[in-house]
Amino acid sequence: MPKQKTNSGAKKRFTFTGTGKVKRRHAFHSHILTKKTKKQKRNLLGTTIVDKTNLKQVRELLCLR
């Protein structure tokens, strides 16, 4: 049986915390920033934890079933 391949885009976008949760970046902070408020742009900085509804899909992309 062939080996599983990790999704190349996913391995660049997701990292793990020490407790095994999956971290991700916020979307909508790369362009068209002039119409967004300072507060909105500030809140889009940094990382957050992947929601439990998407966790199964992300783990499959990373070959972690």
DRENZAFI-754284 format. One line per field, with one value per residue: x, y, z of N, C-alpha, C in turn; residue number from 1; residue in three letters. Coordinates in steps of 0.02 Angstrom, whole numbers. Layout:
! DRENZAFI-754284
n.x <- X/... $
n.y <- Y/... $
n.z <- Z/... $
ca.x <- X/... $
ca.y <- Y/... $
ca.z <- Z/... $
c.x <- X/... $
c.y <- Y/... $
c.z <- Z/... $
resi <- NUM/... $
resn <- Ala/... $
//
This chain:
! DRENZAFI-754284
n.x <- 42/30/118/44/16/57/-38/28/-1/-70/25/104/22/-32/7/61/12/87/3/-60/-160/-221/-151/-192/-184/-269/-388/-410/-318/-224/-234/-321/-335/-367/-501/-537/-560/-450/-464/-519/-416/-315/-370/-364/-233/-103/-126/-245/-344/-390/-559/-669/-759/-694/-582/-565/-556/-438/-344/-347/-294/-165/-125/-153/-238 $
n.y <- -59/113/256/386/553/710/859/991/1129/1136/1099/1211/1305/1270/1243/1159/1164/1145/1061/990/1048/1130/1266/1415/1548/1708/1748/1868/1974/2014/2094/2238/2329/2458/2491/2430/2440/2505/2432/2312/2264/2248/2148/2043/2007/1894/1726/1590/1457/1310/1279/1157/1102/1102/1030/892/888/963/885/772/823/842/715/648/549 $
n.z <- 0/-42/28/129/74/136/129/41/48/168/265/269/324/448/620/772/944/1107/1177/1080/1005/855/771/680/557/546/419/284/300/210/95/22/130/160/175/290/466/597/713/666/584/679/759/672/667/723/791/801/872/783/746/821/731/609/631/603/462/441/507/426/307/350/367/490/560 $
ca.x <- 0/73/118/0/52/32/-56/83/-27/-90/82/131/-27/-52/58/32/31/117/-48/-87/-211/-196/-154/-200/-185/-332/-394/-431/-270/-168/-242/-380/-335/-386/-571/-547/-544/-391/-483/-528/-349/-280/-398/-346/-163/-92/-152/-301/-350/-438/-622/-678/-797/-648/-522/-559/-532/-369/-302/-342/-247/-98/-116/-152/-304 $
ca.y <- 0/172/302/444/615/769/915/1040/1193/1131/1096/1278/1349/1248/1219/1128/1188/1093/1014/953/1085/1154/1338/1442/1621/1737/1767/1937/2025/2017/2149/2280/2348/2528/2497/2397/2484/2486/2380/2250/2240/2228/2085/1991/1988/1838/1660/1565/1384/1285/1260/1084/1080/1095/995/828/902/985/827/728/855/833/642/633/522 $
ca.z <- 0/-45/85/126/62/171/86/45/70/238/310/275/356/515/667/831/1010/1148/1199/1023/967/791/765/613/551/525/349/268/322/162/47/30/201/170/195/354/522/634/760/629/563/740/781/624/678/769/775/841/871/734/778/823/673/553/653/568/394/444/525/367/261/378/376/562/578 $
c.x <- 45/67/68/42/18/17/-5/59/-44/-30/116/85/-44/8/23/55/62/67/-81/-142/-179/-205/-160/-196/-255/-331/-410/-382/-213/-174/-310/-388/-360/-458/-586/-524/-480/-405/-489/-461/-309/-304/-382/-273/-160/-124/-210/-302/-403/-501/-632/-718/-752/-588/-512/-532/-458/-323/-295/-294/-175/-82/-109/-221/-304 $
c.y <- 62/215/358/507/672/823/971/1108/1192/1132/1164/1323/1331/1226/1192/1163/1131/1041/977/988/1113/1229/1358/1517/1644/1754/1842/1990/2032/2074/2182/2300/2419/2536/2463/2443/2460/2429/2312/2221/2215/2159/2027/1970/1927/1774/1643/1489/1364/1261/1184/1059/1070/1051/929/837/921/927/778/757/845/759/622/607/487 $
c.z <- 0/17/73/114/101/120/95/69/144/285/317/317/428/556/729/894/1048/1171/1142/985/904/787/692/615/533/451/344/293/273/112/58/103/213/194/262/410/557/682/725/608/623/764/734/629/723/746/820/834/819/771/773/763/612/569/616/498/394/460/467/316/284/390/449/583/644 $
resi <- 1/2/3/4/5/6/7/8/9/10/11/12/13/14/15/16/17/18/19/20/21/22/23/24/25/26/27/28/29/30/31/32/33/34/35/36/37/38/39/40/41/42/43/44/45/46/47/48/49/50/51/52/53/54/55/56/57/58/59/60/61/62/63/64/65 $
resn <- Met/Pro/Lys/Gln/Lys/Thr/Asn/Ser/Gly/Ala/Lys/Lys/Arg/Phe/Thr/Phe/Thr/Gly/Thr/Gly/Lys/Val/Lys/Arg/Arg/His/Ala/Phe/His/Ser/His/Ile/Leu/Thr/Lys/Lys/Thr/Lys/Lys/Gln/Lys/Arg/Asn/Leu/Leu/Gly/Thr/Thr/Ile/Val/Asp/Lys/Thr/Asn/Leu/Lys/Gln/Val/Arg/Glu/Leu/Leu/Cys/Leu/Arg $
//
